[in-house]
Amino acid sequence: MERGSVVANLAADLGLEPGGLAQRELDVIIESPLRIFNIELGITDINDNAPHFRRDRVELDVSESATPGERFSLPNAVDPDVGINTIKTYKLSNSEHFTIEIQTGSDGTQYVDLVLTKSLDREENAVHNLILTAVDGGVPVRSGTANIIVRVQDTNDNPPRFDKQTYTTNMTENSPIGTLVMKLNATDLDEGMNSEIVYSFTLYTSEKTQDVFALNPNTGEITVKGTIDYEDMKFYEMHIEARDKGPHPLLGQCKVVVHVTDMNDNYPDITIQSVKNTVDENIPVGSVIALIGVSDRDTGDNGKVSLSIPPAMPFILNKSSETPTHYKLIVSEPLDRESVPEYDITLVVTDAGTPPLSDNETITLHLLDVNDNAPQFPQSFYTIRVMENNAPGALLSSLTAFEPDLHENQYLVYFILEKEIDNTSMSMLFSINPEN
């Protein structure tokens, strides 16, 4: 038997395989004649094993604040083969943030470090899936892989943000308490406590505004908590900040402007600036009795006012051309105390709102008497029958005149007009009591 055949058969009989011992010693006994040989067998490895990782999934937690150059140890692969058939190198899948560095120990074992080459941003990419490949040097080449899962841990590097710098809305005055004005929604790209937001008014929000509006610190809802009065404030400004709950809080700010819409909730007002409560009854037509001002705290049609007086009165209202809210009360017809001694003039002011509101004020005008009426007898002609030869001093008749004027203007003095009858003076025949 040839030497090579003997060695091969011995190796097979001994169950030697590549990857086992590379060298074996054995004693061979050959009978006839009896000889003992010492044979050393060298076993040549073939690349029949692929590299493999003890863990095919590796999870790493890396802070997004990690700086380029930081290193993270990765598990190395094993390959039962030897020589050139064992692990030759490692490769990492394409990544703009990571690379690997391979170091060789004193025993020839290769160790792999994952190296950060570019800063991480969790908000851009929270998980990086990498594949680490171990490659041997055999022919054909064999390889094994492990999944490297890099979870980027959040740091508080994003402030809360509003989608607008300024929000504008309209509110009707006298809106009920609890009415929702708007709901703010700031967003924070961080996670966990770094993304939880608390809302609050800043120091630029006046106390007066904070007395009217409430801000929910957790939901960002702005509601009415006081009385909104257009006549008090035409608009409100709220400066609001959103602050996260990170260990080093970041904040964002916005402004909310609330324009108040007017309601017809104010009655028009009458102001009598000047008035004559007593005038002579012969006051000339066109004379001014009173100066009147009207106003309304509302705006638009709600604040447009008009002034009127009852019809069929001897007065008119004349609006000022310079100041439309000022009126003159003027005598438009002759007055007569004996017909109407006084007037109650009701001034009515009405706005143009829906529904309209109105108010009124009454001026009482007293007329002073003027001696503009002559005394009048009930009859213009009296016939008195007198007996002749009557005694002097006898009462012939009693006459009474009527005087519609007042006071001294109604004091009457009676006398007989001088006249002669048959060359005799009337005063020689008759006399009259001047008082009655």
ROTIKE-690015 format. One record per residue (C-alpha): residue number from 1; residue in one letter; x, y, z. Coordinates in nm, 3 decimals. Each point is the difference from the previous one (the first is absolute). Layout:
BEGIN
{atom NUM, 'A', {X, Y, Z}},
...
END
This chain:
BEGIN
{atom 1, 'M', {0.000, 0.000, 0.000}},
{atom 2, 'E', {0.127, 0.345, -0.087}},
{atom 3, 'R', {0.086, 0.245, 0.274}},
{atom 4, 'G', {-0.263, 0.257, -0.109}},
{atom 5, 'S', {-0.274, -0.258, 0.000}},
{atom 6, 'V', {0.101, -0.120, 0.341}},
{atom 7, 'V', {-0.012, 0.355, 0.143}},
{atom 8, 'A', {-0.335, 0.077, -0.159}},
{atom 9, 'N', {-0.152, -0.321, 0.123}},
{atom 10, 'L', {0.133, 0.061, 0.348}},
{atom 11, 'A', {-0.143, 0.353, 0.005}},
{atom 12, 'A', {-0.338, -0.129, -0.109}},
{atom 13, 'D', {0.006, -0.278, 0.252}},
{atom 14, 'L', {0.084, 0.249, 0.273}},
{atom 15, 'G', {-0.282, 0.236, -0.102}},
{atom 16, 'L', {0.224, 0.302, -0.055}},
{atom 17, 'E', {-0.170, 0.299, -0.160}},
{atom 18, 'P', {0.122, 0.339, -0.096}},
{atom 19, 'G', {-0.060, 0.235, 0.285}},
{atom 20, 'G', {0.099, -0.264, 0.252}},
{atom 21, 'L', {0.355, -0.053, 0.106}},
{atom 22, 'A', {0.239, 0.109, -0.269}},
{atom 23, 'Q', {0.255, -0.266, 0.107}},
{atom 24, 'R', {-0.023, -0.351, 0.151}},
{atom 25, 'E', {0.268, -0.245, 0.114}},
{atom 26, 'L', {-0.053, -0.376, -0.008}},
{atom 27, 'D', {0.195, -0.321, 0.014}},
{atom 28, 'V', {-0.038, -0.245, -0.291}},
{atom 29, 'I', {0.085, -0.364, 0.050}},
{atom 30, 'I', {0.082, -0.202, -0.311}},
{atom 31, 'E', {0.013, -0.373, 0.046}},
{atom 32, 'S', {0.219, -0.235, -0.199}},
{atom 33, 'P', {0.249, 0.099, 0.075}},
{atom 34, 'L', {-0.101, 0.183, 0.313}},
{atom 35, 'R', {0.078, 0.366, -0.028}},
{atom 36, 'I', {-0.122, 0.306, 0.184}},
{atom 37, 'F', {-0.008, 0.337, -0.170}},
{atom 38, 'N', {-0.087, 0.341, 0.151}},
{atom 39, 'I', {-0.210, 0.196, -0.248}},
{atom 40, 'E', {-0.096, 0.368, 0.032}},
{atom 41, 'L', {-0.299, 0.101, -0.210}},
{atom 42, 'G', {-0.054, 0.366, -0.111}},
{atom 43, 'I', {-0.367, 0.077, -0.084}},
{atom 44, 'T', {-0.057, 0.277, -0.258}},
{atom 45, 'D', {-0.304, 0.221, 0.078}},
{atom 46, 'I', {-0.263, 0.068, -0.262}},
{atom 47, 'N', {-0.239, 0.302, 0.021}},
{atom 48, 'D', {-0.313, -0.190, 0.093}},
{atom 49, 'N', {-0.117, 0.226, 0.286}},
{atom 50, 'A', {-0.147, 0.348, -0.028}},
{atom 51, 'P', {0.073, 0.264, 0.265}},
{atom 52, 'H', {-0.285, 0.052, 0.240}},
{atom 53, 'F', {-0.080, 0.235, 0.288}},
{atom 54, 'R', {-0.095, -0.129, 0.338}},
{atom 55, 'R', {-0.277, 0.263, -0.006}},
{atom 56, 'D', {-0.153, 0.080, -0.334}},
{atom 57, 'R', {-0.184, 0.306, 0.139}},
{atom 58, 'V', {0.175, 0.269, 0.198}},
{atom 59, 'E', {-0.192, 0.300, 0.141}},
{atom 60, 'L', {0.183, 0.317, 0.099}},
{atom 61, 'D', {-0.145, 0.312, 0.168}},
{atom 62, 'V', {0.190, 0.309, -0.109}},
{atom 63, 'S', {-0.084, 0.355, 0.110}},
{atom 64, 'E', {-0.061, 0.248, -0.277}},
{atom 65, 'S', {0.236, 0.229, 0.188}},
{atom 66, 'A', {0.288, -0.245, -0.055}},
{atom 67, 'T', {0.294, 0.166, -0.173}},
{atom 68, 'P', {0.171, -0.135, -0.312}},
{atom 69, 'G', {0.285, -0.231, 0.089}},
{atom 70, 'E', {-0.180, -0.186, 0.278}},
{atom 71, 'R', {0.050, -0.377, -0.019}},
{atom 72, 'F', {-0.227, -0.291, 0.083}},
{atom 73, 'S', {0.120, -0.360, 0.028}},
{atom 74, 'L', {-0.157, -0.258, -0.227}},
{atom 75, 'P', {0.010, -0.378, 0.042}},
{atom 76, 'N', {0.253, -0.180, -0.219}},
{atom 77, 'A', {-0.079, -0.300, -0.218}},
{atom 78, 'V', {0.150, -0.348, 0.023}},
{atom 79, 'D', {0.108, -0.242, -0.273}},
{atom 80, 'P', {0.099, -0.361, 0.073}},
{atom 81, 'D', {0.227, 0.002, -0.300}},
{atom 82, 'V', {0.365, 0.086, 0.034}},
{atom 83, 'G', {0.265, 0.177, -0.193}},
{atom 84, 'I', {-0.117, 0.200, -0.296}},
{atom 85, 'N', {-0.341, -0.160, 0.035}},
{atom 86, 'T', {-0.068, 0.179, 0.325}},
{atom 87, 'I', {-0.138, 0.354, 0.039}},
{atom 88, 'K', {0.192, 0.248, -0.210}},
{atom 89, 'T', {-0.193, 0.328, 0.045}},
{atom 90, 'Y', {-0.328, 0.168, 0.091}},
{atom 91, 'K', {-0.220, 0.224, -0.211}},
{atom 92, 'L', {-0.279, 0.240, 0.099}},
{atom 93, 'S', {-0.299, 0.089, -0.213}},
{atom 94, 'N', {-0.003, 0.352, -0.142}},
{atom 95, 'S', {-0.065, 0.266, 0.263}},
{atom 96, 'E', {0.067, 0.371, 0.007}},
{atom 97, 'H', {0.015, -0.004, 0.379}},
{atom 98, 'F', {0.204, -0.310, 0.084}},
{atom 99, 'T', {0.308, -0.190, -0.104}},
{atom 100, 'I', {0.199, -0.283, 0.157}},
{atom 101, 'E', {0.356, -0.035, 0.114}},
{atom 102, 'I', {0.165, -0.343, 0.030}},
{atom 103, 'Q', {0.268, -0.070, 0.254}},
{atom 104, 'T', {0.203, -0.319, 0.032}},
{atom 105, 'G', {0.083, -0.143, 0.340}},
{atom 106, 'S', {0.327, -0.161, 0.101}},
{atom 107, 'D', {-0.147, -0.343, -0.074}},
{atom 108, 'G', {-0.098, 0.105, -0.349}},
{atom 109, 'T', {-0.370, 0.041, 0.083}},
{atom 110, 'Q', {-0.169, 0.293, -0.174}},
{atom 111, 'Y', {-0.222, 0.236, 0.198}},
{atom 112, 'V', {-0.248, 0.242, -0.154}},
{atom 113, 'D', {-0.095, 0.348, 0.127}},
{atom 114, 'L', {-0.295, 0.199, -0.137}},
{atom 115, 'V', {0.115, 0.361, -0.040}},
{atom 116, 'L', {-0.232, 0.303, -0.025}},
{atom 117, 'T', {0.106, 0.218, -0.293}},
{atom 118, 'K', {-0.287, 0.251, -0.017}},
{atom 119, 'S', {-0.227, 0.148, 0.265}},
{atom 120, 'L', {-0.335, -0.173, 0.048}},
{atom 121, 'D', {-0.341, 0.160, -0.010}},
{atom 122, 'R', {-0.277, -0.210, 0.153}},
{atom 123, 'E', {-0.265, 0.222, -0.154}},
{atom 124, 'E', {0.145, -0.075, -0.345}},
{atom 125, 'N', {0.066, -0.371, 0.051}},
{atom 126, 'A', {-0.079, -0.170, 0.329}},
{atom 127, 'V', {0.133, -0.347, -0.093}},
{atom 128, 'H', {0.296, -0.099, -0.214}},
{atom 129, 'N', {-0.003, -0.356, -0.133}},
{atom 130, 'L', {0.352, -0.115, -0.087}},
{atom 131, 'I', {0.137, -0.332, -0.120}},
{atom 132, 'L', {0.340, -0.116, 0.117}},
{atom 133, 'T', {0.152, -0.266, -0.225}},
{atom 134, 'A', {0.292, -0.229, 0.092}},
{atom 135, 'V', {0.190, -0.130, -0.305}},
{atom 136, 'D', {0.255, -0.284, -0.002}},
{atom 137, 'G', {0.294, -0.039, -0.235}},
{atom 138, 'G', {-0.088, -0.334, -0.146}},
{atom 139, 'V', {-0.084, -0.095, -0.353}},
{atom 140, 'P', {-0.285, 0.029, -0.054}},
{atom 141, 'V', {-0.050, 0.282, 0.247}},
{atom 142, 'R', {-0.248, -0.063, 0.279}},
{atom 143, 'S', {-0.162, 0.264, 0.220}},
{atom 144, 'G', {-0.240, 0.049, 0.291}},
{atom 145, 'T', {-0.205, 0.301, 0.104}},
{atom 146, 'A', {-0.145, 0.160, 0.310}},
{atom 147, 'N', {-0.264, 0.272, 0.020}},
{atom 148, 'I', {0.115, 0.306, 0.191}},
{atom 149, 'I', {-0.301, 0.204, 0.125}},
{atom 150, 'V', {0.103, 0.347, 0.117}},
{atom 151, 'R', {-0.279, 0.170, 0.194}},
{atom 152, 'V', {0.059, 0.375, 0.024}},
{atom 153, 'Q', {-0.085, 0.128, 0.347}},
{atom 154, 'D', {-0.167, 0.338, 0.014}},
{atom 155, 'T', {0.157, 0.311, 0.148}},
{atom 156, 'N', {-0.195, 0.319, 0.053}},
{atom 157, 'D', {0.129, 0.181, -0.307}},
{atom 158, 'N', {-0.329, 0.118, -0.152}},
{atom 159, 'P', {-0.207, 0.285, 0.146}},
{atom 160, 'P', {-0.380, -0.010, -0.019}},
{atom 161, 'R', {-0.125, 0.172, -0.313}},
{atom 162, 'F', {-0.329, 0.165, -0.093}},
{atom 163, 'D', {-0.110, -0.017, -0.362}},
{atom 164, 'K', {-0.054, 0.378, 0.005}},
{atom 165, 'Q', {0.171, 0.287, 0.171}},
{atom 166, 'T', {-0.328, 0.191, 0.030}},
{atom 167, 'Y', {-0.354, -0.137, 0.027}},
{atom 168, 'T', {-0.299, 0.230, -0.060}},
{atom 169, 'T', {-0.362, -0.065, 0.088}},
{atom 170, 'N', {-0.326, 0.189, 0.061}},
{atom 171, 'M', {-0.214, -0.018, 0.313}},
{atom 172, 'T', {-0.339, 0.155, 0.060}},
{atom 173, 'E', {-0.015, 0.213, 0.311}},
{atom 174, 'N', {-0.190, -0.144, 0.294}},
{atom 175, 'S', {0.089, -0.356, -0.111}},
{atom 176, 'P', {-0.096, -0.243, 0.278}},
{atom 177, 'I', {0.264, -0.106, 0.250}},
{atom 178, 'G', {0.158, -0.326, -0.114}},
{atom 179, 'T', {-0.028, 0.077, -0.373}},
{atom 180, 'L', {0.295, -0.149, -0.191}},
{atom 181, 'V', {0.207, 0.266, -0.173}},
{atom 182, 'M', {0.249, -0.238, -0.164}},
{atom 183, 'K', {0.214, -0.305, 0.070}},
{atom 184, 'L', {0.373, 0.042, -0.043}},
{atom 185, 'N', {0.203, -0.299, -0.111}},
{atom 186, 'A', {0.375, 0.039, 0.023}},
{atom 187, 'T', {0.207, -0.297, -0.119}},
{atom 188, 'D', {0.333, -0.131, 0.126}},
{atom 189, 'L', {0.198, -0.244, -0.212}},
{atom 190, 'D', {0.164, -0.152, 0.306}},
{atom 191, 'E', {-0.153, -0.290, 0.189}},
{atom 192, 'G', {-0.093, -0.087, 0.355}},
{atom 193, 'M', {0.025, 0.277, 0.255}},
{atom 194, 'N', {0.194, 0.203, -0.255}},
{atom 195, 'S', {-0.315, 0.026, -0.212}},
{atom 196, 'E', {-0.260, 0.058, 0.272}},
{atom 197, 'I', {-0.110, 0.364, -0.007}},
{atom 198, 'V', {-0.130, 0.244, 0.259}},
{atom 199, 'Y', {-0.171, 0.322, -0.118}},
{atom 200, 'S', {0.008, 0.329, 0.190}},
{atom 201, 'F', {-0.043, 0.375, -0.042}},
{atom 202, 'T', {0.322, 0.200, -0.021}},
{atom 203, 'L', {0.067, 0.321, 0.188}},
{atom 204, 'Y', {-0.101, 0.194, -0.311}},
{atom 205, 'T', {-0.365, -0.101, 0.053}},
{atom 206, 'S', {-0.175, 0.268, 0.205}},
{atom 207, 'E', {-0.180, -0.079, 0.323}},
{atom 208, 'K', {-0.317, 0.142, -0.151}},
{atom 209, 'T', {0.018, -0.252, -0.284}},
{atom 210, 'Q', {0.070, -0.286, 0.241}},
{atom 211, 'D', {-0.310, 0.105, 0.197}},
{atom 212, 'V', {-0.211, -0.053, -0.313}},
{atom 213, 'F', {0.158, -0.315, -0.148}},
{atom 214, 'A', {0.118, -0.330, 0.150}},
{atom 215, 'L', {0.271, -0.225, -0.146}},
{atom 216, 'N', {0.001, -0.374, 0.073}},
{atom 217, 'P', {0.368, -0.085, 0.062}},
{atom 218, 'N', {-0.036, -0.359, -0.122}},
{atom 219, 'T', {-0.231, 0.024, -0.302}},
{atom 220, 'G', {0.075, 0.351, -0.127}},
{atom 221, 'E', {-0.371, 0.090, -0.002}},
{atom 222, 'I', {-0.080, 0.370, 0.043}},
{atom 223, 'T', {-0.344, 0.066, 0.148}},
{atom 224, 'V', {-0.200, 0.300, 0.121}},
{atom 225, 'K', {0.004, 0.049, 0.375}},
{atom 226, 'G', {-0.104, 0.366, 0.032}},
{atom 227, 'T', {-0.218, 0.260, -0.169}},
{atom 228, 'I', {0.097, 0.102, -0.352}},
{atom 229, 'D', {-0.109, 0.359, -0.051}},
{atom 230, 'Y', {0.060, 0.160, -0.338}},
{atom 231, 'E', {-0.040, 0.346, 0.149}},
{atom 232, 'D', {0.275, -0.084, 0.248}},
{atom 233, 'M', {0.246, -0.176, -0.234}},
{atom 234, 'K', {-0.019, -0.024, -0.377}},
{atom 235, 'F', {0.257, -0.284, -0.014}},
{atom 236, 'Y', {0.213, -0.211, 0.232}},
{atom 237, 'E', {0.356, -0.125, -0.045}},
{atom 238, 'M', {0.122, -0.317, 0.167}},
{atom 239, 'H', {0.367, -0.098, -0.005}},
{atom 240, 'I', {0.029, -0.373, 0.062}},
{atom 241, 'E', {0.295, -0.232, 0.044}},
{atom 242, 'A', {0.018, -0.377, -0.037}},
{atom 243, 'R', {0.269, -0.157, 0.219}},
{atom 244, 'D', {0.102, -0.366, -0.009}},
{atom 245, 'K', {0.069, -0.215, 0.306}},
{atom 246, 'G', {0.356, -0.094, -0.088}},
{atom 247, 'P', {0.278, 0.024, 0.262}},
{atom 248, 'H', {0.109, 0.319, -0.170}},
{atom 249, 'P', {-0.334, 0.134, -0.130}},
{atom 250, 'L', {-0.029, 0.164, -0.338}},
{atom 251, 'L', {-0.284, 0.231, -0.096}},
{atom 252, 'G', {-0.184, 0.153, -0.292}},
{atom 253, 'Q', {-0.224, 0.307, -0.009}},
{atom 254, 'C', {-0.295, 0.136, -0.192}},
{atom 255, 'K', {-0.245, 0.290, 0.017}},
{atom 256, 'V', {-0.380, -0.028, 0.000}},
{atom 257, 'V', {-0.203, 0.308, -0.102}},
{atom 258, 'V', {-0.373, 0.000, 0.081}},
{atom 259, 'H', {-0.206, 0.265, -0.178}},
{atom 260, 'V', {-0.324, 0.078, 0.183}},
{atom 261, 'T', {-0.318, 0.027, -0.207}},
{atom 262, 'D', {-0.243, 0.263, 0.123}},
{atom 263, 'M', {-0.350, -0.089, 0.111}},
{atom 264, 'N', {-0.287, 0.241, 0.045}},
{atom 265, 'D', {0.021, -0.019, 0.377}},
{atom 266, 'N', {0.016, 0.370, 0.086}},
{atom 267, 'Y', {-0.302, 0.227, 0.013}},
{atom 268, 'P', {0.039, 0.333, -0.175}},
{atom 269, 'D', {0.042, 0.296, 0.230}},
{atom 270, 'I', {-0.153, 0.350, 0.003}},
{atom 271, 'T', {0.187, 0.294, 0.145}},
{atom 272, 'I', {-0.190, 0.329, 0.038}},
{atom 273, 'Q', {0.279, 0.251, -0.021}},
{atom 274, 'S', {-0.212, 0.314, 0.031}},
{atom 275, 'V', {-0.371, 0.056, 0.051}},
{atom 276, 'K', {-0.250, 0.278, 0.062}},
{atom 277, 'N', {-0.274, -0.138, 0.218}},
{atom 278, 'T', {-0.187, 0.333, 0.016}},
{atom 279, 'V', {-0.061, 0.235, -0.293}},
{atom 280, 'D', {-0.239, 0.280, -0.086}},
{atom 281, 'E', {-0.295, -0.116, -0.195}},
{atom 282, 'N', {0.080, 0.249, -0.275}},
{atom 283, 'I', {0.348, -0.152, -0.055}},
{atom 284, 'P', {0.085, 0.043, -0.370}},
{atom 285, 'V', {-0.026, -0.294, -0.237}},
{atom 286, 'G', {0.351, -0.143, -0.060}},
{atom 287, 'S', {0.115, 0.058, 0.358}},
{atom 288, 'V', {0.215, -0.278, 0.150}},
{atom 289, 'I', {-0.153, -0.170, 0.300}},
{atom 290, 'A', {0.272, -0.259, 0.069}},
{atom 291, 'L', {0.331, -0.137, -0.121}},
{atom 292, 'I', {0.009, -0.381, 0.005}},
{atom 293, 'G', {0.277, -0.252, -0.053}},
{atom 294, 'V', {-0.049, -0.371, -0.076}},
{atom 295, 'S', {0.251, -0.284, 0.016}},
{atom 296, 'D', {0.032, -0.378, -0.004}},
{atom 297, 'R', {0.303, -0.201, 0.115}},
{atom 298, 'D', {-0.061, -0.263, -0.266}},
{atom 299, 'T', {0.146, 0.019, -0.350}},
{atom 300, 'G', {-0.126, -0.038, -0.354}},
{atom 301, 'D', {-0.375, -0.006, -0.034}},
{atom 302, 'N', {-0.019, -0.080, 0.371}},
{atom 303, 'G', {0.149, 0.340, 0.071}},
{atom 304, 'K', {-0.197, 0.203, -0.256}},
{atom 305, 'V', {-0.265, 0.201, 0.184}},
{atom 306, 'S', {-0.290, 0.224, -0.092}},
{atom 307, 'L', {-0.203, 0.240, 0.213}},
{atom 308, 'S', {-0.372, 0.070, -0.031}},
{atom 309, 'I', {-0.286, 0.177, 0.179}},
{atom 310, 'P', {-0.374, -0.071, -0.007}},
{atom 311, 'P', {-0.182, 0.130, -0.309}},
{atom 312, 'A', {-0.247, 0.289, 0.001}},
{atom 313, 'M', {0.203, 0.214, 0.235}},
{atom 314, 'P', {0.107, 0.357, -0.072}},
{atom 315, 'F', {0.366, -0.103, 0.010}},
{atom 316, 'I', {0.255, -0.153, -0.235}},
{atom 317, 'L', {0.342, -0.159, 0.037}},
{atom 318, 'N', {0.283, 0.140, -0.204}},
{atom 319, 'K', {0.310, -0.220, -0.035}},
{atom 320, 'S', {0.334, 0.174, 0.008}},
{atom 321, 'S', {0.186, -0.013, -0.330}},
{atom 322, 'E', {0.335, 0.012, 0.178}},
{atom 323, 'T', {-0.076, -0.258, 0.268}},
{atom 324, 'P', {-0.266, -0.251, -0.110}},
{atom 325, 'T', {-0.057, -0.113, 0.357}},
{atom 326, 'H', {-0.107, 0.348, 0.112}},
{atom 327, 'Y', {-0.354, 0.135, -0.041}},
{atom 328, 'K', {-0.183, 0.325, 0.061}},
{atom 329, 'L', {-0.359, 0.004, 0.124}},
{atom 330, 'I', {-0.163, 0.294, -0.177}},
{atom 331, 'V', {-0.340, 0.174, 0.022}},
{atom 332, 'S', {-0.172, -0.063, -0.332}},
{atom 333, 'E', {-0.343, 0.164, 0.063}},
{atom 334, 'P', {-0.132, 0.290, 0.212}},
{atom 335, 'L', {-0.074, -0.098, 0.357}},
{atom 336, 'D', {-0.304, 0.104, 0.202}},
{atom 337, 'R', {0.000, -0.045, 0.376}},
{atom 338, 'E', {-0.372, 0.044, 0.014}},
{atom 339, 'S', {-0.040, -0.306, -0.227}},
{atom 340, 'V', {0.283, -0.220, 0.133}},
{atom 341, 'P', {0.174, 0.127, 0.313}},
{atom 342, 'E', {0.277, -0.262, -0.006}},
{atom 343, 'Y', {0.145, -0.273, -0.219}},
{atom 344, 'D', {0.153, -0.334, 0.093}},
{atom 345, 'I', {0.236, -0.064, -0.288}},
{atom 346, 'T', {0.119, -0.364, -0.006}},
{atom 347, 'L', {0.331, -0.047, -0.177}},
{atom 348, 'V', {0.044, -0.356, -0.132}},
{atom 349, 'V', {0.346, -0.123, -0.111}},
{atom 350, 'T', {0.018, -0.328, -0.196}},
{atom 351, 'D', {0.296, -0.191, -0.144}},
{atom 352, 'A', {0.008, -0.191, -0.330}},
{atom 353, 'G', {0.091, -0.336, 0.153}},
{atom 354, 'T', {-0.194, -0.324, -0.032}},
{atom 355, 'P', {-0.209, 0.008, 0.204}},
{atom 356, 'P', {0.020, 0.375, 0.056}},
{atom 357, 'L', {0.041, 0.142, 0.348}},
{atom 358, 'S', {-0.143, 0.334, 0.110}},
{atom 359, 'D', {-0.017, 0.237, 0.292}},
{atom 360, 'N', {-0.194, 0.318, 0.072}},
{atom 361, 'E', {0.019, 0.320, 0.197}},
{atom 362, 'T', {-0.280, 0.251, 0.065}},
{atom 363, 'I', {0.034, 0.378, -0.001}},
{atom 364, 'T', {-0.280, 0.201, 0.166}},
{atom 365, 'L', {-0.042, 0.347, -0.147}},
{atom 366, 'H', {-0.201, 0.257, 0.196}},
{atom 367, 'L', {-0.143, 0.303, -0.185}},
{atom 368, 'L', {0.002, 0.338, 0.175}},
{atom 369, 'D', {-0.299, 0.223, -0.047}},
{atom 370, 'V', {0.019, 0.301, -0.223}},
{atom 371, 'N', {-0.271, 0.267, 0.003}},
{atom 372, 'D', {-0.118, -0.097, -0.343}},
{atom 373, 'N', {-0.374, -0.026, 0.072}},
{atom 374, 'A', {-0.251, 0.289, 0.043}},
{atom 375, 'P', {-0.268, -0.026, 0.270}},
{atom 376, 'Q', {-0.327, -0.128, -0.137}},
{atom 377, 'F', {-0.356, 0.033, 0.120}},
{atom 378, 'P', {-0.220, -0.301, -0.040}},
{atom 379, 'Q', {-0.229, 0.218, -0.212}},
{atom 380, 'S', {0.085, 0.285, -0.220}},
{atom 381, 'F', {-0.338, 0.175, 0.061}},
{atom 382, 'Y', {-0.205, 0.031, 0.320}},
{atom 383, 'T', {-0.342, 0.159, 0.042}},
{atom 384, 'I', {-0.073, 0.135, 0.348}},
{atom 385, 'R', {-0.347, 0.122, 0.079}},
{atom 386, 'V', {-0.011, 0.279, 0.259}},
{atom 387, 'M', {-0.298, 0.164, 0.165}},
{atom 388, 'E', {-0.007, 0.376, -0.028}},
{atom 389, 'N', {0.036, 0.212, 0.302}},
{atom 390, 'N', {0.203, -0.267, 0.168}},
{atom 391, 'A', {0.214, 0.091, 0.296}},
{atom 392, 'P', {0.370, 0.069, -0.063}},
{atom 393, 'G', {0.222, -0.290, 0.104}},
{atom 394, 'A', {-0.244, -0.267, -0.097}},
{atom 395, 'L', {0.162, -0.310, -0.154}},
{atom 396, 'L', {-0.093, -0.029, -0.359}},
{atom 397, 'S', {0.197, -0.312, -0.102}},
{atom 398, 'S', {0.319, -0.200, 0.064}},
{atom 399, 'L', {0.229, -0.079, -0.290}},
{atom 400, 'T', {0.302, -0.232, -0.002}},
{atom 401, 'A', {0.266, -0.012, -0.268}},
{atom 402, 'F', {0.220, -0.304, -0.065}},
{atom 403, 'E', {0.380, 0.020, -0.032}},
{atom 404, 'P', {0.186, -0.324, -0.109}},
{atom 405, 'D', {0.342, 0.138, 0.092}},
{atom 406, 'L', {0.155, -0.055, 0.340}},
{atom 407, 'H', {0.111, 0.195, 0.301}},
{atom 408, 'E', {0.028, 0.370, -0.054}},
{atom 409, 'N', {-0.113, -0.050, -0.356}},
{atom 410, 'Q', {-0.341, -0.113, 0.122}},
{atom 411, 'Y', {-0.057, 0.282, 0.250}},
{atom 412, 'L', {-0.285, 0.203, -0.147}},
{atom 413, 'V', {-0.103, 0.363, 0.052}},
{atom 414, 'Y', {-0.349, 0.098, -0.105}},
{atom 415, 'F', {-0.094, 0.350, -0.120}},
{atom 416, 'I', {-0.263, 0.162, -0.213}},
{atom 417, 'L', {0.106, 0.158, -0.321}},
{atom 418, 'E', {-0.073, 0.370, 0.009}},
{atom 419, 'K', {-0.295, 0.097, -0.213}},
{atom 420, 'E', {-0.266, 0.271, -0.002}},
{atom 421, 'I', {-0.372, -0.054, -0.014}},
{atom 422, 'D', {-0.217, 0.305, -0.058}},
{atom 423, 'N', {0.293, 0.221, 0.091}},
{atom 424, 'T', {0.040, -0.192, 0.322}},
{atom 425, 'S', {0.325, -0.192, 0.076}},
{atom 426, 'M', {-0.040, -0.372, 0.041}},
{atom 427, 'S', {0.201, 0.015, 0.323}},
{atom 428, 'M', {-0.260, 0.241, 0.140}},
{atom 429, 'L', {-0.272, -0.260, -0.042}},
{atom 430, 'F', {0.173, -0.331, 0.078}},
{atom 431, 'S', {0.296, -0.130, 0.200}},
{atom 432, 'I', {0.174, -0.343, 0.010}},
{atom 433, 'N', {0.209, -0.170, 0.264}},
{atom 434, 'P', {0.349, -0.024, -0.163}},
{atom 435, 'E', {0.080, -0.333, 0.174}},
{atom 436, 'N', {-0.314, -0.203, -0.050}},
END
